[in-house]
Amino acid sequence: MRAIYGPPLRRIEPQIRYDPHPVRSFTLRPSQSAFSLGAAAHVDENGFRATPGRDRAQPDAIVFALGDSFTFGMGVDDEETWPAILQQWLDTRHSHVRVINGGTISYGVFQEMNLLQEHAPDIHPDVVIHALYWNDYQSAHPPNPKTPSVLRPNGLFVWEPDEAPGFSIRRFFAEHSMIATAVWNSFSRLDRDASEISDPRSYGAAYRKLVSGDLASETWRPVAEFYDQLVPVGNSLGFTTFVVIMPVVDIVSQPDPTNHPYPRLMRQLLEERHISYLDCFAVWQRSHAGTGLFLPQGPDAHLDATGYHLLVEALENALLADRVVASHLHL
C-alpha cells in the first residue's frame, strides 16, 4: 500500500492558526511557526507563508502568488510550495525577483481579491499569478456578519480536529497505517455520498457534479466576475496577471482531462479576457502523471512536492514564453 500511495499524512501540533478579519472573516496569523498537517510551515510578520531563498531585500520585481490551499501548500514544507519552487528557479537565473506566497487555506475569489486589494498598494507587485482551483467560486461574497465564526477561540477552523492531548489509537493508525487510511477514506466517501442525498447543495455534491461534468456553466460566473475585476485592478496598480489552472485529482485520472468541461470552460473564460494562463490539466496529460502526484487524502486531494515541481517546470517555460510577463520580471 505504501509503495503505491506513499505514507499516510501525519498531523503534528501546533497546526497553522488564523485570526478573525473584519472583511474576509479570517486571515493567517502573522509571525508563527507551526505545521500544515505534518509539514513545517512558517508565516512571516505580514501574514504570508515563507518562500525560502537568497536575500531579496531590494528586488527588481515582485511576483505575488494569489490563491487558496494549493498556493499556500497544504501538507508540504515551506520550500516545497509552488511559489517557493518558483523562487528557487528565479534564484538560479540570478534574477532579483521576489516571490510572495499570498495563498490562504479555504479562501475563494472574494477573499483573494480583498487580500490583494489590501496588500498590493504596499507590495507593488509586477506580476500576480493566480492559482485557480475549482472551488474558488464557492466563496464569492462577503461573509454574512450573522453567520457564526468559522474559527475556534484557539485559531483553528471549526471543521478541523481540535488539539487532543495524549495518545489516541485512532490518530496513531491514521498517521501510521496506509491500510487504515484507505479504509478511512472509503468510509469518508460513503459519508459524503450520504450527505449528498440529504443535501444536494453540499460540497461533496458539488465536487461529484464537477468530476462528472454536470456543473452548470452559470456556476462559474463568480470566477468570471473576479477576473473582470482583477484586470482593471492590475491596470491601475501596474501589474500583469497570469493564471495557473490547478489540476483536480479525479479529473486528471480520466482518459482525456483537457477536454473535460471544467478546464475547457476555464480556458475559454481566460482567453475571452486576454489573460495568459497555464493549463495544468494539459501538463498532467502530457506527462502521464495521473494521480500519483497528489497527497493520499482521498477525493479532492492536494498536490505533493513532486506535483508542485512538475507544475513549476511547466510554469517556467510559460512565463519565459509570455513577453509581457518576462519583461515585467526582467527574464
C-alpha positions in Angstrom: 0.0 0.0 0.0 2.8 2.4 0.9 4.6 1.6 -2.4 1.5 2.6 -4.3 0.2 5.5 -2.2 3.1 6.7 -0.1 3.0 7.1 3.7 -0.2 8.4 5.4 -0.4 12.0 6.3 0.6 12.9 9.8 -0.8 15.8 11.8 1.7 17.5 14.0 0.8 20.1 16.6 0.6 23.0 16.6 -1.3 23.4 13.3 -1.4 26.7 11.5 -3.5 29.3 13.2 -5.8 32.1 11.9 -7.1 35.4 13.2 -10.5 37.0 12.6 -10.7 39.5 9.8 -13.4 42.3 9.6 -14.0 41.8 5.8 -13.0 38.3 4.7 -13.8 36.5 8.0 -10.3 35.1 8.7 -6.7 35.6 7.8 -3.4 33.9 8.5 -2.0 34.7 11.9 1.3 36.6 11.4 4.7 35.5 12.8 4.1 31.9 13.6 6.0 28.7 13.2 3.6 25.7 13.0 2.6 22.8 10.8 0.3 22.2 7.9 -0.7 18.6 8.6 2.8 17.1 9.1 4.8 19.8 7.1 6.7 22.7 8.7 5.0 26.0 7.9 6.3 29.4 8.8 4.3 32.7 8.4 6.1 36.0 8.3 5.2 39.2 10.1 2.9 40.3 7.2 0.8 37.1 7.3 2.4 35.4 4.3 3.9 31.9 4.2 7.7 31.8 3.9 9.3 31.4 0.5 12.9 30.4 1.3 15.7 31.7 -0.9 18.5 34.2 -1.0 18.1 37.7 0.4 15.9 39.9 -1.8 15.6 43.0 0.4 15.5 45.3 -2.7 14.2 43.2 -5.5 13.9 44.4 -9.1 10.5 42.8 -9.4 7.9 41.1 -7.2 5.6 38.2 -8.0 2.5 37.9 -5.8 1.1 34.4 -5.7 -2.6 34.5 -5.1 -4.8 31.6 -4.3 -6.1 29.1 -1.7 -4.6 26.0 -0.1 -3.0 24.9 -3.3 -0.9 28.1 -3.3 -0.4 28.1 0.5 0.9 24.5 0.0 -1.3 22.5 2.4 0.7 19.4 3.6 4.1 20.3 2.1 7.1 22.1 3.7 7.8 25.8 3.1 10.4 25.1 0.3 8.0 22.6 -1.5 5.1 25.0 -2.3 4.9 26.2 -5.9 5.7 29.8 -5.0 8.9 28.6 -3.2 9.9 26.4 -6.0 9.4 29.3 -8.4 11.6 31.4 -6.2 14.3 28.8 -6.3 14.2 28.8 -10.1 14.4 32.5 -10.3 17.4 32.5 -7.9 19.2 30.0 -10.2 18.8 32.5 -13.0 20.4 35.2 -10.8 17.3 37.3 -11.2 16.4 39.8 -8.4 12.8 38.8 -8.3 11.0 38.2 -5.0 8.0 35.8 -4.8 5.4 36.4 -2.1 3.1 33.5 -1.2 -0.3 35.1 -0.6 -2.1 31.7 -0.6 -4.6 31.1 2.3 -6.4 27.8 3.0 -10.2 27.9 2.3 -10.1 31.3 0.5 -12.3 31.9 -2.5 -12.4 34.6 -5.1 -13.9 37.2 -2.7 -11.2 36.7 0.0 -8.5 36.5 -2.6 -9.5 39.8 -4.2 -9.8 41.5 -0.8 -6.4 40.2 0.3 -4.8 41.5 -3.0 -6.5 44.9 -2.6 -5.4 45.2 1.0 -1.7 44.4 0.3 -1.0 45.3 -3.3 -0.6 49.1 -2.7 2.2 48.4 -0.3 3.8 45.4 -2.1 3.7 46.9 -5.6 3.7 43.5 -7.4 4.8 43.4 -11.0 3.1 40.1 -11.7 0.2 38.5 -9.9 -0.1 34.7 -10.5 -3.5 33.5 -9.6 -3.7 29.7 -8.9 -7.4 28.9 -9.8 -8.9 25.9 -8.1 -12.4 24.7 -9.0 -14.0 25.5 -5.6 -12.9 29.2 -5.7 -16.4 30.2 -6.9 -18.0 29.0 -3.6 -16.7 32.0 -1.6 -17.7 34.8 -3.9 -19.4 37.2 -1.5 -18.6 38.9 1.8 -19.3 36.6 4.8 -22.6 37.2 6.5 -21.9 39.0 9.8 -24.7 37.0 11.4 -23.0 33.7 10.5 -21.1 32.0 13.3 -17.4 32.4 13.1 -15.5 29.7 11.2 -12.7 29.9 13.8 -12.4 28.4 17.3 -11.0 30.7 20.0 -7.6 28.9 19.6 -7.4 30.0 15.9 -8.3 26.6 14.3 -11.1 26.2 11.8 -14.3 24.7 13.3 -14.2 21.8 10.8 -10.6 20.8 11.8 -10.0 18.3 14.5 -9.2 20.1 17.7 -6.0 19.6 19.6 -6.3 16.4 21.7 -3.5 15.9 24.2 -2.3 12.4 24.9 -2.3 9.2 23.0 -5.1 8.3 20.6 -5.4 4.9 18.9 -7.4 6.4 16.1 -4.9 9.1 15.4 -2.0 6.6 15.7 -3.4 4.3 13.0 -4.5 7.3 10.8 -0.9 8.5 10.8 1.0 5.2 10.6 -1.2 2.7 8.7 -1.8 3.1 4.9 -4.5 0.4 5.2 -6.3 2.3 7.9 -6.0 5.5 5.8 -7.6 3.7 2.8 -10.4 2.3 5.0 -11.0 5.8 6.5 -11.1 7.4 3.0 -13.6 4.7 1.9 -15.9 5.4 4.9 -15.4 9.2 4.3 -16.6 8.8 0.7 -19.7 6.8 1.8 -20.4 9.6 4.4 -20.1 12.2 1.6 -22.4 10.2 -0.6 -25.0 10.1 2.1 -24.7 13.8 2.7 -25.2 14.5 -1.0 -28.5 12.7 -0.8 -29.7 14.7 2.2 -28.2 18.0 1.0 -27.7 18.3 -2.8 -26.0 21.7 -2.2 -23.2 20.2 -0.1 -19.5 20.4 -1.0 -19.4 16.7 -1.8 -22.4 17.0 -4.2 -20.7 20.0 -6.0 -17.5 18.0 -6.3 -19.2 15.0 -7.8 -21.0 17.2 -10.3 -17.7 18.8 -11.2 -16.0 15.5 -11.8 -18.9 14.2 -13.9 -19.0 17.4 -15.9 -22.6 18.3 -14.7 -21.9 21.6 -13.0 -23.8 24.3 -14.9 -21.8 26.9 -16.8 -23.6 29.5 -14.7 -21.7 28.1 -11.7 -18.5 29.9 -12.9 -20.0 33.4 -13.0 -18.2 34.5 -9.8 -14.9 33.4 -11.4 -15.6 35.4 -14.5 -16.5 38.5 -12.4 -13.3 38.0 -10.4 -11.2 38.3 -13.5 -13.3 41.1 -14.8 -12.3 42.9 -11.6 -8.7 41.7 -11.5 -7.6 43.0 -14.9 -8.6 46.7 -14.2 -7.1 46.4 -10.7 -3.9 45.3 -12.4 -4.0 48.2 -14.8 -4.4 50.7 -12.1 -1.7 49.3 -9.8 0.7 48.4 -12.6 0.8 44.6 -12.5 0.1 42.0 -15.2 -1.9 38.9 -14.5 -1.1 35.2 -15.1 -3.3 32.3 -14.2 -2.5 28.7 -13.3 -5.5 26.4 -13.7 -4.8 23.9 -10.9 -5.4 20.2 -11.5 -8.2 18.2 -9.9 -7.2 14.6 -8.9 -10.4 12.9 -10.2 -10.3 14.8 -13.5 -6.6 14.2 -14.4 -7.3 10.5 -13.9 -9.8 10.5 -16.8 -8.8 9.4 -20.3 -8.9 12.9 -21.8 -8.8 15.5 -19.0 -8.1 18.5 -21.2 -11.5 18.1 -22.9 -13.3 17.9 -19.6 -15.9 20.7 -19.4 -14.2 22.4 -16.4 -10.7 23.1 -17.9 -12.3 23.8 -21.3 -14.6 26.4 -19.8 -11.8 28.0 -17.8 -9.6 28.3 -20.9 -12.4 29.9 -22.7 -13.1 32.3 -19.9 -9.5 33.4 -19.7 -9.0 33.7 -23.5 -12.1 35.9 -23.8 -10.4 38.3 -21.3 -6.9 38.0 -23.0 -5.4 36.6 -19.8 -2.4 34.4 -20.2 -2.6 31.0 -18.4 -1.0 27.6 -17.8 -3.4 24.7 -18.0 -2.2 22.0 -15.6 -4.7 19.5 -17.0 -2.7 19.6 -20.2 0.6 19.4 -18.3 -0.6 16.3 -16.4 -1.9 14.7 -19.7 1.4 15.3 -21.5 3.4 14.0 -18.5 1.1 10.9 -17.9 1.4 11.9 -14.3 -2.1 10.8 -13.3 -3.0 10.7 -9.6 0.5 9.8 -8.3 1.5 13.3 -7.5 -1.3 14.0 -5.1 -1.3 13.6 -1.3 -3.0 10.5 0.0 -6.0 12.3 1.4 -8.9 10.9 -0.6 -11.0 12.8 -3.1 -10.3 16.4 -3.9 -6.6 15.8 -2.8 -3.8 18.4 -2.8 -0.6 18.1 -4.7 2.6 16.7 -3.1 6.0 18.2 -3.5 6.7 16.3 -6.7 3.4 17.6 -8.2 4.4 21.2 -7.4 7.8 20.6 -9.1 6.1 19.4 -12.2 3.8 22.4 -12.1 6.6 24.9 -11.8 8.7 23.2 -14.6 5.8 24.0 -17.0 5.2 27.4 -15.4 8.9 28.4 -16.0 8.5 27.8 -19.8 5.1 29.6 -19.8 6.5 32.7 -18.1 9.5 32.8 -20.4 7.3 32.5 -23.4 5.0 35.3 -22.3 6.6 38.5 -23.5 4.7 40.8 -21.1 5.4 38.7 -18.0 9.0 38.1 -19.0 9.6 41.8 -19.4 8.0 42.6 -16.1 10.3 40.1 -14.4 13.4 41.1 -16.5 13.8 37.5 -17.6 
